[in-house]
Amino acid sequence: MSGTYRGNGMESESGGVRNDLGGKVRGPVFQGGRFEKIVIGGKVRRVNLGALLLVVELIMLVGALALWPDGPWTQYIGFYVCCGAAFSAAVAFVIVSTGSGTGTGTGTGIGASTGAGAGAGSERKAVPWVMKGWVRALRVAALPALAAVSVLSCVAGLVVFLDVVDTGEIPAQISVKGDRLLTGSNPALLTLEMAAPEHPRKRLRLALSIVDDDSATGTCVHKTKATIEPVTQNVTPEHKVAADSTVDFDLGGRQDTVQFLLTVTTDANSRCRMRLEKALGTLHG
């Protein structure tokens, strides 16, 4: 920050900041990737914008971990990508802006802008060669771009996370009531019940697996069919599926216990013994 020192105060050549003992303070001023503010007494406090972004993003990440819902980690890939981009851009901003600062003098007299201050003024640090010419221009242009990427990625990550919290997949507890075994042509009537979810969703995905109770007698999986009929009002639709299938239901806005009637049938001429091996539910949407 170039300027002319006069007594105990400082005045920038751009006219942006001036402070004298007992005078008013004007600020903050943004320069070289830092927010600079002159306080009474001549002290200069600098806060790096990249550091501020890192703090905000860290707070967001801690909050996300505290509110983390259930469900597969793969649905949070967008959130991970946005967090990585936000942190990377903020760290890059800190690195780039740290190298763009300028030296300052502490004495009296003119020369802070040239490093030749009189009296007790310290000499300005030599400017590295990488700051010269087009490299320095690229650095200056990179700062707003990095800040924008960090802020936008942070906001996008927050939006993605909140969307997953509201609509992401979470496991549903499914209980089975009735005899799971099916012999020959006698249909098996089972009741599937989903407990009232802690985090309601719009839809339920139900995965069924009906297998041979004794595979040594041969398989009848290909002959087995199942009908899943919602018993609870407003839940739709009814499904007729094969032995190993996944179906989807619209819960109709219900947030309480939901029941289904599962009817399993196989070839009337067979002596197969079939068994409902699993009924897994996943809430989503």
C-alpha positions as CSV (number, residue, x, y, z in Angstrom):
1,M,0.0,0.0,0.0
2,S,1.8,3.1,-1.2
3,G,1.3,6.4,0.6
4,T,3.0,9.3,2.4
5,Y,3.6,9.2,6.1
6,R,3.1,12.5,8.0
7,G,3.7,12.5,11.7
8,N,1.7,9.8,13.4
9,G,-0.8,9.4,10.6
10,M,-0.9,8.1,7.1
11,E,-2.5,9.2,3.9
12,S,-2.8,6.9,0.9
13,E,-2.0,8.4,-2.6
14,S,-5.5,7.3,-3.6
15,G,-7.0,9.3,-0.9
16,G,-8.8,6.3,0.5
17,V,-7.5,6.3,4.1
18,R,-6.3,8.9,6.5
19,N,-5.7,8.7,10.2
20,D,-4.3,11.1,12.8
21,L,-4.2,10.7,16.5
22,G,-7.5,11.9,17.8
23,G,-8.9,11.9,14.2
24,K,-11.6,9.9,12.5
25,V,-11.0,6.5,11.1
26,R,-12.0,5.7,7.5
27,G,-12.1,2.1,6.3
28,P,-11.9,-0.7,5.6
29,V,-9.9,-0.6,2.4
30,F,-9.4,-3.6,0.1
31,Q,-6.0,-3.9,-1.4
32,G,-3.9,-6.8,-2.6
33,G,-6.3,-9.4,-1.4
34,R,-6.5,-7.9,2.1
35,F,-9.0,-5.8,4.0
36,E,-6.9,-3.0,5.6
37,K,-8.1,-0.6,8.3
38,I,-6.1,2.1,10.0
39,V,-7.0,2.4,13.7
40,I,-6.2,5.2,16.2
41,G,-2.6,5.1,17.1
42,G,-1.3,4.3,13.6
43,K,-1.7,0.5,13.8
44,V,-2.6,-1.2,10.6
45,R,-4.7,-4.4,10.9
46,R,-4.9,-6.6,7.9
47,V,-7.4,-9.4,7.4
48,N,-7.0,-11.7,4.4
49,L,-10.2,-12.3,2.5
50,G,-9.1,-15.9,1.7
51,A,-8.7,-16.5,5.5
52,L,-12.2,-15.2,6.1
53,L,-13.6,-17.5,3.4
54,L,-11.8,-20.5,4.9
55,V,-13.3,-19.7,8.3
56,V,-16.8,-19.4,6.8
57,E,-16.4,-22.6,4.9
58,L,-15.1,-24.5,7.9
59,I,-18.2,-23.3,9.9
60,M,-20.4,-24.6,7.1
61,L,-18.6,-28.0,7.0
62,V,-18.9,-28.4,10.8
63,G,-22.6,-27.6,10.6
64,A,-23.1,-30.1,7.8
65,L,-21.4,-32.8,9.8
66,A,-23.7,-32.0,12.8
67,L,-26.8,-32.3,10.6
68,W,-25.6,-35.2,8.5
69,P,-28.6,-37.5,7.6
70,D,-28.5,-41.2,6.8
71,G,-28.2,-42.7,3.4
72,P,-25.5,-43.7,1.0
73,W,-22.4,-41.5,0.8
74,T,-22.6,-41.4,-3.0
75,Q,-25.6,-39.0,-2.9
76,Y,-23.2,-36.4,-1.3
77,I,-20.7,-36.4,-4.2
78,G,-21.8,-33.0,-5.3
79,F,-21.4,-31.6,-1.8
80,Y,-17.9,-33.1,-1.6
81,V,-16.9,-31.6,-4.9
82,C,-18.2,-28.1,-4.0
83,C,-16.4,-28.2,-0.6
84,G,-13.2,-29.2,-2.3
85,A,-13.4,-26.4,-4.9
86,A,-14.3,-23.8,-2.2
87,F,-11.4,-24.7,0.1
88,S,-8.9,-25.0,-2.8
89,A,-9.9,-21.6,-4.2
90,A,-9.7,-20.0,-0.7
91,V,-6.3,-21.5,0.0
92,A,-5.0,-20.4,-3.5
93,F,-6.4,-16.9,-2.7
94,V,-4.4,-16.7,0.5
95,I,-1.2,-17.9,-1.3
96,V,-1.5,-15.5,-4.2
97,S,-2.6,-12.5,-2.1
98,T,0.2,-13.0,0.5
99,G,2.8,-12.5,-2.2
100,S,1.2,-9.3,-3.5
101,G,1.7,-7.2,-0.4
102,T,4.0,-4.2,-0.2
103,G,6.5,-3.0,2.4
104,T,5.7,0.0,4.7
105,G,7.8,2.5,6.6
106,T,7.5,3.4,10.2
107,G,9.4,6.7,10.3
108,T,8.7,10.2,9.2
109,G,9.4,11.8,5.8
110,I,8.6,11.0,2.3
111,G,9.7,7.8,0.6
112,A,7.3,5.1,1.7
113,S,6.4,4.5,-2.0
114,T,10.1,4.2,-3.0
115,G,11.5,2.4,0.0
116,A,13.9,5.4,0.7
117,G,12.1,6.8,3.8
118,A,14.1,9.2,6.0
119,G,14.8,9.0,9.7
120,A,13.9,5.6,11.2
121,G,11.9,4.4,8.2
122,S,12.7,0.9,7.2
123,E,13.6,0.1,3.6
124,R,11.0,-1.4,1.4
125,K,11.4,-5.0,0.6
126,A,12.7,-5.9,-2.9
127,V,10.0,-6.8,-5.3
128,P,10.4,-10.4,-6.5
129,W,10.8,-10.9,-10.2
130,V,7.6,-12.9,-10.4
131,M,5.6,-9.8,-9.6
132,K,6.9,-7.9,-12.6
133,G,5.1,-7.5,-15.9
134,W,2.4,-9.8,-17.1
135,V,2.9,-12.3,-14.2
136,R,1.9,-9.6,-11.7
137,A,-1.1,-8.7,-13.9
138,L,-2.2,-12.3,-13.9
139,R,-1.9,-12.4,-10.2
140,V,-4.0,-9.3,-9.7
141,A,-6.6,-10.8,-12.1
142,A,-6.6,-14.1,-10.3
143,L,-7.7,-12.7,-7.0
144,P,-11.3,-11.8,-7.8
145,A,-11.6,-15.0,-9.9
146,L,-10.5,-17.2,-6.9
147,A,-12.7,-15.3,-4.5
148,A,-15.7,-15.8,-6.9
149,V,-15.0,-19.5,-7.3
150,S,-14.7,-20.0,-3.5
151,V,-17.9,-18.1,-2.7
152,L,-20.0,-19.7,-5.5
153,S,-18.7,-23.2,-4.6
154,C,-19.5,-22.6,-1.0
155,V,-23.1,-21.5,-1.8
156,A,-23.5,-24.4,-4.3
157,G,-22.3,-26.9,-1.7
158,L,-24.8,-25.5,0.8
159,V,-27.7,-25.8,-1.7
160,V,-26.7,-29.3,-2.6
161,F,-26.5,-30.4,1.0
162,L,-29.9,-28.9,1.9
163,D,-31.4,-30.6,-1.1
164,V,-30.0,-34.0,0.0
165,V,-31.3,-33.4,3.6
166,D,-34.8,-32.8,2.2
167,T,-34.9,-35.4,-0.6
168,G,-32.0,-37.7,-0.2
169,E,-32.2,-41.5,0.3
170,I,-32.6,-42.8,3.8
171,P,-33.3,-46.4,4.9
172,A,-36.8,-47.3,5.9
173,Q,-37.6,-50.0,8.5
174,I,-39.8,-52.7,7.0
175,S,-41.3,-55.5,9.2
176,V,-42.9,-58.7,7.9
177,K,-46.0,-60.2,9.5
178,G,-47.1,-63.7,8.5
179,D,-45.6,-67.0,7.3
180,R,-42.7,-66.4,5.0
181,L,-42.9,-69.9,3.5
182,L,-44.9,-70.7,0.4
183,T,-45.6,-74.4,-0.6
184,G,-47.0,-75.3,-4.0
185,S,-50.1,-73.6,-5.1
186,N,-51.1,-72.2,-1.6
187,P,-50.5,-68.5,-1.8
188,A,-48.6,-66.8,0.9
189,L,-50.3,-63.7,2.3
190,L,-47.9,-61.4,4.1
191,T,-48.2,-57.9,5.6
192,L,-45.3,-55.5,5.1
193,E,-45.3,-52.5,7.4
194,M,-43.1,-49.5,7.2
195,A,-42.7,-47.7,10.6
196,A,-43.3,-43.9,10.7
197,P,-40.1,-42.4,9.5
198,E,-38.1,-39.8,11.4
199,H,-37.4,-37.9,8.2
200,P,-40.4,-38.2,5.9
201,R,-40.0,-38.5,2.2
202,K,-42.4,-38.5,-0.8
203,R,-41.6,-41.9,-2.1
204,L,-40.7,-45.4,-1.0
205,R,-38.6,-47.8,-3.0
206,L,-39.2,-51.5,-1.9
207,A,-36.8,-54.3,-2.9
208,L,-38.1,-57.8,-2.6
209,S,-36.3,-61.1,-2.9
210,I,-38.2,-64.4,-2.9
211,V,-35.9,-67.5,-3.1
212,D,-36.1,-71.3,-3.0
213,D,-36.3,-72.6,0.6
214,D,-34.4,-75.7,-0.4
215,S,-32.3,-75.2,-3.6
216,A,-31.5,-78.9,-3.7
217,T,-35.0,-79.7,-4.9
218,G,-34.7,-77.4,-7.9
219,T,-35.5,-73.8,-8.5
220,C,-38.9,-72.3,-8.9
221,V,-37.9,-68.6,-8.8
222,H,-38.8,-68.1,-12.4
223,K,-42.3,-69.5,-11.8
224,T,-43.0,-67.3,-8.8
225,K,-44.9,-64.0,-8.9
226,A,-45.8,-61.4,-6.3
227,T,-48.5,-58.8,-5.9
228,I,-47.8,-55.8,-3.7
229,E,-51.0,-53.9,-2.8
230,P,-50.9,-50.8,-0.6
231,V,-53.3,-51.0,2.3
232,T,-52.8,-47.5,3.6
233,Q,-54.9,-44.9,2.0
234,N,-53.3,-42.5,-0.6
235,V,-50.4,-44.8,-1.2
236,T,-50.1,-45.9,-4.8
237,P,-49.8,-47.9,-7.1
238,E,-50.3,-51.6,-6.9
239,H,-47.5,-53.7,-8.4
240,K,-47.4,-57.2,-9.8
241,V,-43.7,-58.3,-10.1
242,A,-41.4,-61.2,-10.4
243,A,-39.7,-63.0,-7.4
244,D,-36.7,-60.6,-7.3
245,S,-37.9,-57.1,-8.0
246,T,-37.7,-53.5,-6.9
247,V,-40.8,-51.3,-7.0
248,D,-41.5,-47.7,-6.2
249,F,-44.5,-46.2,-4.3
250,D,-45.9,-42.7,-4.0
251,L,-46.6,-42.2,-0.3
252,G,-49.2,-39.6,-1.0
253,G,-47.8,-37.2,1.6
254,R,-48.2,-39.7,4.5
255,Q,-45.8,-39.4,7.3
256,D,-47.0,-42.2,9.6
257,T,-47.0,-46.1,9.4
258,V,-47.7,-47.5,6.0
259,Q,-48.9,-51.1,5.3
260,F,-48.7,-53.3,2.2
261,L,-50.3,-56.7,1.4
262,L,-47.9,-59.0,-0.3
263,T,-49.4,-62.1,-2.1
264,V,-46.9,-64.6,-3.4
265,T,-47.9,-67.4,-5.8
266,T,-46.0,-70.0,-7.8
267,D,-46.7,-72.8,-10.3
268,A,-49.9,-74.7,-9.2
269,N,-48.4,-78.1,-10.3
270,S,-45.1,-77.7,-8.5
271,R,-44.0,-78.7,-5.0
272,C,-41.7,-75.8,-4.5
273,R,-41.1,-74.2,-1.2
274,M,-40.5,-70.5,-1.6
275,R,-39.4,-68.1,1.1
276,L,-39.4,-64.3,1.3
277,E,-35.7,-63.6,2.0
278,K,-35.7,-59.9,2.3
279,A,-37.9,-56.8,2.0
280,L,-35.8,-53.6,2.1
281,G,-37.2,-50.1,2.0
282,T,-35.6,-46.8,1.0
283,L,-37.3,-43.5,1.4
284,H,-36.4,-40.8,-1.2
285,G,-37.7,-37.8,-3.1
